[in-house]
Amino acid sequence: MKCEWVKENVLLYVYNELADDARYELEQHLARCADCTAELKTTRKFHAMLSELPVEEPSPNLVAASRMRLQEGLETAEQGRFWHRLIFDPAAWLRQIRFAPALTAAIFIVGFAGGIATTYKVVSGNGAPIISGPVSTPAESSITGIQSISQDPGSNHISIKYNTVSTQEAQGSLNDQRIQQLLLFAARNNYNSGVRMDSVDLLTQEPNNMHVREALIYALRYDSNPGVRLKALDGLGPYVKSDPRVRDAMLETLVQDANPGARTEALHLLEPVRADSSVRLVLQKLAQSDQNQYIRSQARIMLAQLPEFD
Amino acid sequence: MPAGAWAVPFAVGECSHPVVRRDPREEAGGIQDPQLRGHMAGQASGRIDDTLLVREAQRGNRAAFEELVRNYDQAVLRLALHLTGSEPEAQDVYQEAFLKAYKSIGNFRFECSFYTWIYRIVTNLCLDHLRKRQVRKEDAPVATDASGQQYDVLDQIPDGRSGANPERDLMRRELGKRISHALEKLTPRERMVFELKHYHGLKLRTVGEVLHTTEETAKNTLFRATQKLRGALADMR
């Protein structure tokens, strides 16, 4: 009868899963029925007992370690879906505009009329930079803002001024200043580590240029992606003897880079300058107290190969 | 290179989306209901933030994905830790779950919330883990003690954690162990439903969604699981 229903639902009641009206009826019944109240008590006791296996909060160490391990995993994970970058997402595009639907139609009209693809190429001689004109199809130029809208009074004519960012393309050889400028910019500023890696890769072919070397050092010190940092290390390697800045940047990497591969690579690249006093100091410290066994032993070996001073 | 690479703001570069702000309700420690052990709800930002982050992540923005992870990873770790009982195993589940999410975020079509989606991934991994464990259990070395009770030899390995009150700790660990044993008697699905509902406070409707089934089925599974557990733990006070 009623008790049967209550006994079936007392579990849901304890979990707060009952609908409001069912909960009300159950509580009303409990007020009058000792049997069912006892059943509720038993269920609650059972639940309390289950908390002898408590849900523990993961320790901060565990959280941090998991995050770091995940980050390393993400670096190597395949994101082979670059077609995603080319997707034109109309929903996001329209949301950027934040408009009443009626006017967005007007924008489409203006956009298509004013932004028909105009591509042109300038070709001049061998190796000279070839610059293409702005390619602004609606898919590739994103609207960054609407400047003004006005409607001719008493007519259907609407005019809208909007700003766009359009993708351009530059082609040329590594010697071109413009190409170098873009590469330097990309190495520092692109949020996509793949693009940063590509630019650093190209820059390593030209590290004689002061700016390029600075960019490589910057990438080595500050890039968040260990692959990019390793690339920069590769490019700077040959200059460790001639340029003290390069040596110092590598020392920093050796001491504090989060990635053991980068540290090891830096250690090996510092070989030609191991006799320098700053390098020796670092090696001594590492040989004594570094966490990483390989680095400790390598540092010891390098120190052992040094002629004895003071 | 600063080891705190998690601090990279995702608005670097050509991103033209508004910067995501943390939902102030979340900061105030939102959910007041003591019954609701769903810390997940308190940890996650509001739905709209997730949508922006997911879209960014789908475009290849890793920092956005990392921000998403930060919204959910403690809850995921908590679930994996309680279910597996072991920190390294919990870490493995965590790693697999988020790597899987990262690789397949392109297929996420917003037909459910990201919350449900990530929970589904983790739950499926946990189910696999439970099934593997069941198979291993059949071969686990079992011995009989003086009173004729069977016990798992592997359980005799001491915990290594020292408490202030060793006897009470021992008692508590005993009880905890018995509950663990009883939970292991459930089928993987029953265990999962019970775990999500009882230990992590998810609503039955969410549990159903996460397991790709109806609320009604989740409810019945919960009933079965509870009955089995009561039977297995009948002699515990």
Interface residues (C-beta under 8 A of the other chain):
Chain A: L11 L12 Y15 N16 E17 F46 H47 M49 L50 E52 L53 P54 V55 E56 E57 P58 L62 V63 A65 S66 R67 R69 L70 Q71 G73 L74 A77 E78 Q79 R81 F82 H84 R85 I87 D89 A92 Q96 S142 T144 V165 N189 N190 Y191 N192 S193 L220 R221 Y222 D223 S224 P226 R229 T253 Q256 D257 A258 N259 A262
Chain B: M1 P2 A3 A5 W6 V8 F10 V12 G13 E14 C15 S16 H17 D33 Q35 L36 R37 R55 Q58 R59 G60 N61 R62 A63 F65 E66 V69 R70 D73 Q74 L77 R78 L81 H82 E87 A90 Q91 Y94 Q95 F98 L99 Y102 K103 G106 R172 L175 G176 I179 S180 L183 K197 H198 Y199 H200 K203 L204 K219 L222 F223 T226 L229 R230 L233 M236
